[in-house]
């Protein structure tokens, strides 16, 4: 594989990885009281679109 293609692929993979854990990151940055549960939901069901959306909504809602 050419070096340019490898750089593009690694950048894409990094961006997808950051988006995948975004609900957990938001939960931890907001000191959400259920941040560990949000992390577990993200890791277990984040690969489904529905699970990821539920985790994202949960991380931005509720009290700290």
CHARMM-style PDB file with segment names, atoms N, HN, CA, C and O in Angstrom:
ATOM      1  N   UNK     1       0.831  -1.181   0.000  1.00  0.00      PROA
ATOM      2  CA  UNK     1       0.000   0.000   0.000  1.00  0.00      PROA
ATOM      3  C   UNK     1       0.876   1.246   0.000  1.00  0.00      PROA
ATOM      4  O   UNK     1       1.877   1.301   0.715  1.00  0.00      PROA
ATOM      5  N   UNK     2       0.514   2.230  -0.785  1.00  0.00      PROA
ATOM      6  HN  UNK     2      -0.299   2.186  -1.366  1.00  0.00      PROA
ATOM      7  CA  UNK     2       1.274   3.473  -0.778  1.00  0.00      PROA
ATOM      8  C   UNK     2       1.144   4.191   0.559  1.00  0.00      PROA
ATOM      9  O   UNK     2       0.157   4.013   1.274  1.00  0.00      PROA
ATOM     10  N   UNK     3       2.140   4.999   0.892  1.00  0.00      PROA
ATOM     11  HN  UNK     3       2.942   5.144   0.311  1.00  0.00      PROA
ATOM     12  CA  UNK     3       2.172   5.698   2.173  1.00  0.00      PROA
ATOM     13  C   UNK     3       0.999   6.672   2.307  1.00  0.00      PROA
ATOM     14  O   UNK     3       0.440   6.823   3.393  1.00  0.00      PROA
ATOM     15  N   UNK     4       0.628   7.330   1.210  1.00  0.00      PROA
ATOM     16  HN  UNK     4       1.082   7.207   0.327  1.00  0.00      PROA
ATOM     17  CA  UNK     4      -0.488   8.280   1.265  1.00  0.00      PROA
ATOM     18  C   UNK     4      -1.791   7.576   1.635  1.00  0.00      PROA
ATOM     19  O   UNK     4      -2.595   8.098   2.408  1.00  0.00      PROA
ATOM     20  N   UNK     5      -1.985   6.403   1.081  1.00  0.00      PROA
ATOM     21  HN  UNK     5      -1.332   5.978   0.453  1.00  0.00      PROA
ATOM     22  CA  UNK     5      -3.203   5.649   1.368  1.00  0.00      PROA
ATOM     23  C   UNK     5      -3.220   5.166   2.821  1.00  0.00      PROA
ATOM     24  O   UNK     5      -4.275   5.147   3.455  1.00  0.00      PROA
ATOM     25  N   UNK     6      -2.074   4.781   3.341  1.00  0.00      PROA
ATOM     26  HN  UNK     6      -1.217   4.796   2.826  1.00  0.00      PROA
ATOM     27  CA  UNK     6      -1.989   4.351   4.741  1.00  0.00      PROA
ATOM     28  C   UNK     6      -2.284   5.514   5.673  1.00  0.00      PROA
ATOM     29  O   UNK     6      -2.984   5.334   6.670  1.00  0.00      PROA
ATOM     30  N   UNK     7      -1.769   6.700   5.378  1.00  0.00      PROA
ATOM     31  HN  UNK     7      -1.201   6.846   4.569  1.00  0.00      PROA
ATOM     32  CA  UNK     7      -2.032   7.870   6.210  1.00  0.00      PROA
ATOM     33  C   UNK     7      -3.515   8.214   6.207  1.00  0.00      PROA
ATOM     34  O   UNK     7      -4.076   8.543   7.252  1.00  0.00      PROA
ATOM     35  N   UNK     8      -4.148   8.142   5.056  1.00  0.00      PROA
ATOM     36  HN  UNK     8      -3.692   7.874   4.207  1.00  0.00      PROA
ATOM     37  CA  UNK     8      -5.580   8.431   4.962  1.00  0.00      PROA
ATOM     38  C   UNK     8      -6.378   7.423   5.767  1.00  0.00      PROA
ATOM     39  O   UNK     8      -7.311   7.790   6.481  1.00  0.00      PROA
ATOM     40  N   UNK     9      -6.012   6.145   5.652  1.00  0.00      PROA
ATOM     41  HN  UNK     9      -5.254   5.847   5.072  1.00  0.00      PROA
ATOM     42  CA  UNK     9      -6.743   5.106   6.362  1.00  0.00      PROA
ATOM     43  C   UNK     9      -6.561   5.219   7.868  1.00  0.00      PROA
ATOM     44  O   UNK     9      -7.514   5.002   8.616  1.00  0.00      PROA
ATOM     45  N   UNK    10      -5.371   5.551   8.326  1.00  0.00      PROA
ATOM     46  HN  UNK    10      -4.597   5.727   7.718  1.00  0.00      PROA
ATOM     47  CA  UNK    10      -5.154   5.675   9.764  1.00  0.00      PROA
ATOM     48  C   UNK    10      -5.878   6.899  10.306  1.00  0.00      PROA
ATOM     49  O   UNK    10      -6.385   6.858  11.427  1.00  0.00      PROA
ATOM     50  N   UNK    11      -5.940   7.966   9.557  1.00  0.00      PROA
ATOM     51  HN  UNK    11      -5.528   8.000   8.647  1.00  0.00      PROA
ATOM     52  CA  UNK    11      -6.691   9.147   9.970  1.00  0.00      PROA
ATOM     53  C   UNK    11      -8.181   8.871  10.027  1.00  0.00      PROA
ATOM     54  O   UNK    11      -8.868   9.324  10.943  1.00  0.00      PROA
ATOM     55  N   UNK    12      -8.672   8.143   9.068  1.00  0.00      PROA
ATOM     56  HN  UNK    12      -8.114   7.775   8.324  1.00  0.00      PROA
ATOM     57  CA  UNK    12     -10.090   7.771   9.038  1.00  0.00      PROA
ATOM     58  C   UNK    12     -10.421   6.868  10.222  1.00  0.00      PROA
ATOM     59  O   UNK    12     -11.443   7.059  10.881  1.00  0.00      PROA
ATOM     60  N   UNK    13      -9.576   5.901  10.490  1.00  0.00      PROA
ATOM     61  HN  UNK    13      -8.746   5.746   9.954  1.00  0.00      PROA
ATOM     62  CA  UNK    13      -9.796   4.991  11.615  1.00  0.00      PROA
ATOM     63  C   UNK    13      -9.779   5.736  12.937  1.00  0.00      PROA
ATOM     64  O   UNK    13     -10.583   5.441  13.821  1.00  0.00      PROA
ATOM     65  N   UNK    14      -8.887   6.686  13.086  1.00  0.00      PROA
ATOM     66  HN  UNK    14      -8.234   6.925  12.368  1.00  0.00      PROA
ATOM     67  CA  UNK    14      -8.822   7.494  14.302  1.00  0.00      PROA
ATOM     68  C   UNK    14     -10.103   8.303  14.485  1.00  0.00      PROA
ATOM     69  O   UNK    14     -10.640   8.365  15.590  1.00  0.00      PROA
ATOM     70  N   UNK    15     -10.593   8.918  13.420  1.00  0.00      PROA
ATOM     71  HN  UNK    15     -10.156   8.867  12.521  1.00  0.00      PROA
ATOM     72  CA  UNK    15     -11.818   9.714  13.492  1.00  0.00      PROA
ATOM     73  C   UNK    15     -13.022   8.842  13.850  1.00  0.00      PROA
ATOM     74  O   UNK    15     -13.856   9.242  14.662  1.00  0.00      PROA
ATOM     75  N   UNK    16     -13.115   7.674  13.258  1.00  0.00      PROA
ATOM     76  HN  UNK    16     -12.438   7.349  12.598  1.00  0.00      PROA
ATOM     77  CA  UNK    16     -14.216   6.756  13.572  1.00  0.00      PROA
ATOM     78  C   UNK    16     -14.118   6.304  15.025  1.00  0.00      PROA
ATOM     79  O   UNK    16     -15.139   6.189  15.703  1.00  0.00      PROA
ATOM     80  N   UNK    17     -12.926   6.050  15.507  1.00  0.00      PROA
ATOM     81  HN  UNK    17     -12.096   6.143  14.956  1.00  0.00      PROA
ATOM     82  CA  UNK    17     -12.728   5.645  16.896  1.00  0.00      PROA
ATOM     83  C   UNK    17     -13.148   6.732  17.871  1.00  0.00      PROA
ATOM     84  O   UNK    17     -13.773   6.444  18.893  1.00  0.00      PROA
ATOM     85  N   UNK    18     -12.813   7.966  17.567  1.00  0.00      PROA
ATOM     86  HN  UNK    18     -12.305   8.199  16.737  1.00  0.00      PROA
ATOM     87  CA  UNK    18     -13.214   9.087  18.425  1.00  0.00      PROA
ATOM     88  C   UNK    18     -14.729   9.229  18.428  1.00  0.00      PROA
ATOM     89  O   UNK    18     -15.329   9.421  19.486  1.00  0.00      PROA
ATOM     90  N   UNK    19     -15.351   9.138  17.270  1.00  0.00      PROA
ATOM     91  HN  UNK    19     -14.864   8.982  16.411  1.00  0.00      PROA
ATOM     92  CA  UNK    19     -16.812   9.232  17.208  1.00  0.00      PROA
ATOM     93  C   UNK    19     -17.476   8.086  17.947  1.00  0.00      PROA
ATOM     94  O   UNK    19     -18.533   8.268  18.550  1.00  0.00      PROA
ATOM     95  N   UNK    20     -16.876   6.920  17.908  1.00  0.00      PROA
ATOM     96  HN  UNK    20     -16.017   6.772  17.418  1.00  0.00      PROA
ATOM     97  CA  UNK    20     -17.449   5.746  18.558  1.00  0.00      PROA
ATOM     98  C   UNK    20     -17.556   5.943  20.069  1.00  0.00      PROA
ATOM     99  O   UNK    20     -18.563   5.567  20.669  1.00  0.00      PROA
ATOM    100  N   UNK    21     -16.543   6.521  20.685  1.00  0.00      PROA
ATOM    101  HN  UNK    21     -15.725   6.826  20.198  1.00  0.00      PROA
ATOM    102  CA  UNK    21     -16.543   6.700  22.140  1.00  0.00      PROA
ATOM    103  C   UNK    21     -17.012   8.086  22.563  1.00  0.00      PROA
ATOM    104  O   UNK    21     -16.934   8.425  23.744  1.00  0.00      PROA
ATOM    105  N   UNK    22     -17.490   8.882  21.634  1.00  0.00      PROA
ATOM    106  HN  UNK    22     -17.553   8.607  20.675  1.00  0.00      PROA
ATOM    107  CA  UNK    22     -17.923  10.250  21.944  1.00  0.00      PROA
ATOM    108  C   UNK    22     -18.956  10.317  23.071  1.00  0.00      PROA
ATOM    109  O   UNK    22     -18.811  11.173  23.943  1.00  0.00      PROA
ATOM    110  N   UNK    23     -19.985   9.472  23.109  1.00  0.00      PROA
ATOM    111  HN  UNK    23     -20.102   8.777  22.400  1.00  0.00      PROA
ATOM    112  CA  UNK    23     -20.927   9.550  24.230  1.00  0.00      PROA
ATOM    113  C   UNK    23     -20.253   9.351  25.585  1.00  0.00      PROA
ATOM    114  O   UNK    23     -20.585  10.047  26.544  1.00  0.00      PROA
ATOM    115  N   UNK    24     -19.325   8.426  25.676  1.00  0.00      PROA
ATOM    116  HN  UNK    24     -19.055   7.861  24.897  1.00  0.00      PROA
ATOM    117  CA  UNK    24     -18.621   8.193  26.937  1.00  0.00      PROA
ATOM    118  C   UNK    24     -17.741   9.389  27.297  1.00  0.00      PROA
ATOM    119  O   UNK    24     -17.681   9.787  28.461  1.00  0.00      PROA
ATOM    120  N   UNK    25     -17.066   9.955  26.315  1.00  0.00      PROA
ATOM    121  HN  UNK    25     -17.115   9.631  25.370  1.00  0.00      PROA
ATOM    122  CA  UNK    25     -16.227  11.119  26.574  1.00  0.00      PROA
ATOM    123  C   UNK    25     -17.074  12.279  27.083  1.00  0.00      PROA
ATOM    124  O   UNK    25     -16.687  12.956  28.035  1.00  0.00      PROA
ATOM    125  N   UNK    26     -18.216  12.513  26.465  1.00  0.00      PROA
ATOM    126  HN  UNK    26     -18.531  11.963  25.691  1.00  0.00      PROA
ATOM    127  CA  UNK    26     -19.110  13.582  26.909  1.00  0.00      PROA
ATOM    128  C   UNK    26     -19.582  13.303  28.336  1.00  0.00      PROA
ATOM    129  O   UNK    26     -19.604  14.209  29.168  1.00  0.00      PROA
ATOM    130  N   UNK    27     -19.955  12.067  28.620  1.00  0.00      PROA
ATOM    131  HN  UNK    27     -19.937  11.330  27.944  1.00  0.00      PROA
ATOM    132  CA  UNK    27     -20.399  11.710  29.966  1.00  0.00      PROA
ATOM    133  C   UNK    27     -19.326  11.972  31.009  1.00  0.00      PROA
ATOM    134  O   UNK    27     -19.626  12.489  32.085  1.00  0.00      PROA
ATOM    135  N   UNK    28     -18.084  11.626  30.710  1.00  0.00      PROA
ATOM    136  HN  UNK    28     -17.840  11.207  29.836  1.00  0.00      PROA
ATOM    137  CA  UNK    28     -17.003  11.849  31.666  1.00  0.00      PROA
ATOM    138  C   UNK    28     -16.657  13.333  31.787  1.00  0.00      PROA
ATOM    139  O   UNK    28     -16.361  13.802  32.886  1.00  0.00      PROA
ATOM    140  N   UNK    29     -16.688  14.070  30.698  1.00  0.00      PROA
ATOM    141  HN  UNK    29     -16.928  13.689  29.806  1.00  0.00      PROA
ATOM    142  CA  UNK    29     -16.387  15.503  30.771  1.00  0.00      PROA
ATOM    143  C   UNK    29     -17.452  16.281  31.529  1.00  0.00      PROA
ATOM    144  O   UNK    29     -17.156  17.296  32.160  1.00  0.00      PROA
ATOM    145  N   UNK    30     -18.694  15.804  31.466  1.00  0.00      PROA
ATOM    146  HN  UNK    30     -18.934  14.980  30.954  1.00  0.00      PROA
ATOM    147  CA  UNK    30     -19.791  16.451  32.187  1.00  0.00      PROA
ATOM    148  C   UNK    30     -19.957  15.893  33.596  1.00  0.00      PROA
ATOM    149  O   UNK    30     -20.853  16.317  34.326  1.00  0.00      PROA
ATOM    150  N   UNK    31     -19.110  14.952  33.984  1.00  0.00      PROA
ATOM    151  HN  UNK    31     -18.382  14.607  33.391  1.00  0.00      PROA
ATOM    152  CA  UNK    31     -19.195  14.296  35.292  1.00  0.00      PROA
ATOM    153  C   UNK    31     -20.599  13.745  35.535  1.00  0.00      PROA
ATOM    154  O   UNK    31     -21.170  13.890  36.616  1.00  0.00      PROA
ATOM    155  N   UNK    32     -21.134  13.108  34.494  1.00  0.00      PROA
ATOM    156  HN  UNK    32     -20.670  12.990  33.615  1.00  0.00      PROA
ATOM    157  CA  UNK    32     -22.460  12.503  34.584  1.00  0.00      PROA
ATOM    158  C   UNK    32     -22.427  11.434  35.659  1.00  0.00      PROA
ATOM    159  O   UNK    32     -21.464  10.672  35.750  1.00  0.00      PROA
ATOM    160  N   UNK    33     -23.469  11.371  36.473  1.00  0.00      PROA
ATOM    161  HN  UNK    33     -24.251  11.989  36.399  1.00  0.00      PROA
ATOM    162  CA  UNK    33     -23.446  10.413  37.582  1.00  0.00      PROA
ATOM    163  C   UNK    33     -23.498   8.969  37.104  1.00  0.00      PROA
ATOM    164  O   UNK    33     -23.136   8.072  37.865  1.00  0.00      PROA
ATOM    165  N   UNK    34     -23.925   8.713  35.896  1.00  0.00      PROA
ATOM    166  HN  UNK    34     -24.219   9.443  35.278  1.00  0.00      PROA
ATOM    167  CA  UNK    34     -23.973   7.361  35.339  1.00  0.00      PROA
ATOM    168  C   UNK    34     -22.939   7.176  34.223  1.00  0.00      PROA
ATOM    169  O   UNK    34     -23.160   6.406  33.289  1.00  0.00      PROA
ATOM    170  N   UNK    35     -21.822   7.879  34.324  1.00  0.00      PROA
ATOM    171  HN  UNK    35     -21.643   8.505  35.083  1.00  0.00      PROA
ATOM    172  CA  UNK    35     -20.816   7.860  33.248  1.00  0.00      PROA
ATOM    173  C   UNK    35     -20.256   6.470  32.983  1.00  0.00      PROA
ATOM    174  O   UNK    35     -19.946   6.157  31.833  1.00  0.00      PROA
ATOM    175  N   UNK    36     -20.113   5.623  34.003  1.00  0.00      PROA
ATOM    176  HN  UNK    36     -20.364   5.877  34.937  1.00  0.00      PROA
ATOM    177  CA  UNK    36     -19.588   4.278  33.785  1.00  0.00      PROA
ATOM    178  C   UNK    36     -20.598   3.418  33.040  1.00  0.00      PROA
ATOM    179  O   UNK    36     -20.224   2.583  32.216  1.00  0.00      PROA
ATOM    180  N   UNK    37     -21.875   3.622  33.331  1.00  0.00      PROA
ATOM    181  HN  UNK    37     -22.179   4.300  34.001  1.00  0.00      PROA
ATOM    182  CA  UNK    37     -22.914   2.882  32.602  1.00  0.00      PROA
ATOM    183  C   UNK    37     -22.964   3.336  31.144  1.00  0.00      PROA
ATOM    184  O   UNK    37     -23.174   2.527  30.240  1.00  0.00      PROA
ATOM    185  N   UNK    38     -22.769   4.634  30.927  1.00  0.00      PROA
ATOM    186  HN  UNK    38     -22.599   5.291  31.661  1.00  0.00      PROA
ATOM    187  CA  UNK    38     -22.731   5.157  29.546  1.00  0.00      PROA
ATOM    188  C   UNK    38     -21.550   4.550  28.800  1.00  0.00      PROA
ATOM    189  O   UNK    38     -21.671   4.179  27.632  1.00  0.00      PROA
ATOM    190  N   UNK    39     -20.417   4.451  29.470  1.00  0.00      PROA
ATOM    191  HN  UNK    39     -20.319   4.752  30.418  1.00  0.00      PROA
ATOM    192  CA  UNK    39     -19.242   3.839  28.842  1.00  0.00      PROA
ATOM    193  C   UNK    39     -19.519   2.380  28.484  1.00  0.00      PROA
ATOM    194  O   UNK    39     -19.188   1.944  27.382  1.00  0.00      PROA
ATOM    195  N   UNK    40     -20.114   1.632  29.388  1.00  0.00      PROA
ATOM    196  HN  UNK    40     -20.383   1.987  30.284  1.00  0.00      PROA
ATOM    197  CA  UNK    40     -20.405   0.225  29.119  1.00  0.00      PROA
ATOM    198  C   UNK    40     -21.419   0.071  27.981  1.00  0.00      PROA
ATOM    199  O   UNK    40     -21.289  -0.825  27.146  1.00  0.00      PROA
ATOM    200  N   UNK    41     -22.425   0.944  27.952  1.00  0.00      PROA
ATOM    201  HN  UNK    41     -22.530   1.671  28.630  1.00  0.00      PROA
ATOM    202  CA  UNK    41     -23.390   0.910  26.850  1.00  0.00      PROA
ATOM    203  C   UNK    41     -22.698   1.223  25.527  1.00  0.00      PROA
ATOM    204  O   UNK    41     -22.949   0.568  24.515  1.00  0.00      PROA
ATOM    205  N   UNK    42     -21.838   2.217  25.544  1.00  0.00      PROA
ATOM    206  HN  UNK    42     -21.635   2.749  26.366  1.00  0.00      PROA
ATOM    207  CA  UNK    42     -21.123   2.594  24.326  1.00  0.00      PROA
ATOM    208  C   UNK    42     -20.238   1.456  23.832  1.00  0.00      PROA
ATOM    209  O   UNK    42     -20.206   1.163  22.637  1.00  0.00      PROA
ATOM    210  N   UNK    43     -19.527   0.821  24.741  1.00  0.00      PROA
ATOM    211  HN  UNK    43     -19.553   1.059  25.712  1.00  0.00      PROA
ATOM    212  CA  UNK    43     -18.626  -0.258  24.333  1.00  0.00      PROA
ATOM    213  C   UNK    43     -19.373  -1.510  23.890  1.00  0.00      PROA
ATOM    214  O   UNK    43     -18.917  -2.228  23.001  1.00  0.00      PROA
ATOM    215  N   UNK    44     -20.527  -1.771  24.513  1.00  0.00      PROA
ATOM    216  HN  UNK    44     -20.898  -1.188  25.235  1.00  0.00      PROA
ATOM    217  CA  UNK    44     -21.237  -3.001  24.174  1.00  0.00      PROA
ATOM    218  C   UNK    44     -22.204  -2.842  23.005  1.00  0.00      PROA
ATOM    219  O   UNK    44     -22.310  -3.736  22.166  1.00  0.00      PROA
ATOM    220  N   UNK    45     -22.909  -1.718  22.940  1.00  0.00      PROA
ATOM    221  HN  UNK    45     -22.823  -0.991  23.622  1.00  0.00      PROA
ATOM    222  CA  UNK    45     -23.903  -1.540  21.879  1.00  0.00      PROA
ATOM    223  C   UNK    45     -23.642  -0.329  20.988  1.00  0.00      PROA
ATOM    224  O   UNK    45     -24.476   0.015  20.151  1.00  0.00      PROA
ATOM    225  N   UNK    46     -22.502   0.311  21.160  1.00  0.00      PROA
ATOM    226  HN  UNK    46     -21.825   0.031  21.840  1.00  0.00      PROA
ATOM    227  CA  UNK    46     -22.184   1.480  20.355  1.00  0.00      PROA
ATOM    228  C   UNK    46     -22.044   1.171  18.871  1.00  0.00      PROA
ATOM    229  O   UNK    46     -22.210   2.055  18.030  1.00  0.00      PROA
ATOM    230  N   UNK    47     -21.740  -0.072  18.552  1.00  0.00      PROA
ATOM    231  HN  UNK    47     -21.605  -0.790  19.235  1.00  0.00      PROA
ATOM    232  CA  UNK    47     -21.584  -0.448  17.139  1.00  0.00      PROA
ATOM    233  C   UNK    47     -22.920  -0.428  16.404  1.00  0.00      PROA
ATOM    234  O   UNK    47     -22.949  -0.360  15.175  1.00  0.00      PROA
ATOM    235  N   UNK    48     -24.026  -0.485  17.147  1.00  0.00      PROA
ATOM    236  HN  UNK    48     -24.002  -0.540  18.145  1.00  0.00      PROA
ATOM    237  CA  UNK    48     -25.331  -0.322  16.516  1.00  0.00      PROA
ATOM    238  C   UNK    48     -25.661   1.158  16.526  1.00  0.00      PROA
ATOM    239  O   UNK    48     -25.301   1.865  17.468  1.00  0.00      PROA
ATOM    240  N   UNK    49     -26.305   1.615  15.544  1.00  0.00      PROA
ATOM    241  HN  UNK    49     -26.597   1.041  14.779  1.00  0.00      PROA
ATOM    242  CA  UNK    49     -26.642   3.042  15.477  1.00  0.00      PROA
ATOM    243  C   UNK    49     -27.574   3.421  16.618  1.00  0.00      PROA
ATOM    244  O   UNK    49     -27.423   4.484  17.221  1.00  0.00      PROA
ATOM    245  N   UNK    50     -28.533   2.558  16.915  1.00  0.00      PROA
ATOM    246  HN  UNK    50     -28.656   1.694  16.425  1.00  0.00      PROA
ATOM    247  CA  UNK    50     -29.501   2.848  17.973  1.00  0.00      PROA
ATOM    248  C   UNK    50     -28.806   2.926  19.327  1.00  0.00      PROA
ATOM    249  O   UNK    50     -29.066   3.851  20.097  1.00  0.00      PROA
ATOM    250  N   UNK    51     -27.932   1.976  19.632  1.00  0.00      PROA
ATOM    251  HN  UNK    51     -27.721   1.225  19.007  1.00  0.00      PROA
ATOM    252  CA  UNK    51     -27.207   1.993  20.902  1.00  0.00      PROA
ATOM    253  C   UNK    51     -26.349   3.224  21.054  1.00  0.00      PROA
ATOM    254  O   UNK    51     -26.270   3.795  22.141  1.00  0.00      PROA
ATOM    255  N   UNK    52     -25.706   3.642  19.986  1.00  0.00      PROA
ATOM    256  HN  UNK    52     -25.770   3.178  19.102  1.00  0.00      PROA
ATOM    257  CA  UNK    52     -24.852   4.828  20.024  1.00  0.00      PROA
ATOM    258  C   UNK    52     -25.688   6.079  20.266  1.00  0.00      PROA
ATOM    259  O   UNK    52     -25.300   6.939  21.056  1.00  0.00      PROA
ATOM    260  N   UNK    53     -26.830   6.189  19.594  1.00  0.00      PROA
ATOM    261  HN  UNK    53     -27.145   5.490  18.952  1.00  0.00      PROA
ATOM    262  CA  UNK    53     -27.699   7.359  19.765  1.00  0.00      PROA
ATOM    263  C   UNK    53     -28.259   7.398  21.184  1.00  0.00      PROA
ATOM    264  O   UNK    53     -28.320   8.467  21.791  1.00  0.00      PROA
ATOM    265  N   UNK    54     -28.667   6.253  21.718  1.00  0.00      PROA
ATOM    266  HN  UNK    54     -28.617   5.385  21.225  1.00  0.00      PROA
ATOM    267  CA  UNK    54     -29.171   6.204  23.098  1.00  0.00      PROA
ATOM    268  C   UNK    54     -28.080   6.657  24.068  1.00  0.00      PROA
ATOM    269  O   UNK    54     -28.352   7.443  24.975  1.00  0.00      PROA
ATOM    270  N   UNK    55     -26.867   6.176  23.891  1.00  0.00      PROA
ATOM    271  HN  UNK    55     -26.647   5.537  23.154  1.00  0.00      PROA
ATOM    272  CA  UNK    55     -25.762   6.570  24.764  1.00  0.00      PROA
ATOM    273  C   UNK    55     -25.465   8.058  24.640  1.00  0.00      PROA
ATOM    274  O   UNK    55     -25.180   8.718  25.639  1.00  0.00      PROA
ATOM    275  N   UNK    56     -25.529   8.587  23.431  1.00  0.00      PROA
ATOM    276  HN  UNK    56     -25.760   8.051  22.619  1.00  0.00      PROA
ATOM    277  CA  UNK    56     -25.273  10.018  23.232  1.00  0.00      PROA
ATOM    278  C   UNK    56     -26.340  10.863  23.918  1.00  0.00      PROA
ATOM    279  O   UNK    56     -26.015  11.826  24.612  1.00  0.00      PROA
ATOM    280  N   UNK    57     -27.594  10.515  23.734  1.00  0.00      PROA
ATOM    281  HN  UNK    57     -27.858   9.732  23.171  1.00  0.00      PROA
ATOM    282  CA  UNK    57     -28.675  11.271  24.380  1.00  0.00      PROA
ATOM    283  C   UNK    57     -28.566  11.164  25.892  1.00  0.00      PROA
ATOM    284  O   UNK    57     -28.766  12.150  26.602  1.00  0.00      PROA
ATOM    285  N   UNK    58     -28.254   9.985  26.382  1.00  0.00      PROA
ATOM    286  HN  UNK    58     -28.091   9.184  25.806  1.00  0.00      PROA
ATOM    287  CA  UNK    58     -28.117   9.786  27.821  1.00  0.00      PROA
ATOM    288  C   UNK    58     -26.958  10.618  28.376  1.00  0.00      PROA
ATOM    289  O   UNK    58     -27.055  11.152  29.481  1.00  0.00      PROA
ATOM    290  N   UNK    59     -25.881  10.729  27.632  1.00  0.00      PROA
ATOM    291  HN  UNK    59     -25.801  10.295  26.734  1.00  0.00      PROA
ATOM    292  CA  UNK    59     -24.713  11.469  28.120  1.00  0.00      PROA
ATOM    293  C   UNK    59     -24.939  12.972  28.169  1.00  0.00      PROA
ATOM    294  O   UNK    59     -24.323  13.663  28.981  1.00  0.00      PROA
ATOM    295  N   UNK    60     -25.815  13.486  27.312  1.00  0.00      PROA
ATOM    296  HN  UNK    60     -26.315  12.925  26.653  1.00  0.00      PROA
ATOM    297  CA  UNK    60     -26.040  14.937  27.323  1.00  0.00      PROA
ATOM    298  C   UNK    60     -27.284  15.331  28.116  1.00  0.00      PROA
ATOM    299  O   UNK    60     -27.560  16.518  28.286  1.00  0.00      PROA
ATOM    300  N   UNK    61     -28.031  14.347  28.600  1.00  0.00      PROA
ATOM    301  HN  UNK    61     -27.807  13.382  28.462  1.00  0.00      PROA
ATOM    302  CA  UNK    61     -29.221  14.659  29.369  1.00  0.00      PROA
ATOM    303  C   UNK    61     -28.980  14.401  30.847  1.00  0.00      PROA
ATOM    304  O   UNK    61     -27.959  13.831  31.231  1.00  0.00      PROA
ATOM    305  N   UNK    62     -29.902  14.812  31.647  1.00  0.00      PROA
ATOM    306  HN  UNK    62     -30.732  15.275  31.335  1.00  0.00      PROA
ATOM    307  CA  UNK    62     -29.825  14.552  33.072  1.00  0.00      PROA
ATOM    308  C   UNK    62     -28.923  15.499  33.818  1.00  0.00      PROA
ATOM    309  O   UNK    62     -28.212  16.326  33.247  1.00  0.00      PROA
ATOM    310  N   UNK    63     -28.987  15.339  35.110  1.00  0.00      PROA
ATOM    311  HN  UNK    63     -29.565  14.667  35.573  1.00  0.00      PROA
ATOM    312  CA  UNK    63     -28.159  16.176  35.974  1.00  0.00      PROA
ATOM    313  C   UNK    63     -26.800  15.539  36.179  1.00  0.00      PROA
ATOM    314  O   UNK    63     -26.590  14.350  35.943  1.00  0.00      PROA
ATOM    315  N   UNK    64     -25.909  16.365  36.619  1.00  0.00      PROA
ATOM    316  HN  UNK    64     -26.080  17.332  36.811  1.00  0.00      PROA
ATOM    317  CA  UNK    64     -24.556  15.890  36.903  1.00  0.00      PROA
ATOM    318  C   UNK    64     -24.526  15.187  38.226  1.00  0.00      PROA
ATOM    319  OT1 UNK    64     -23.472  14.712  38.648  1.00  0.00      PROA
TER     320      UNK     64
END
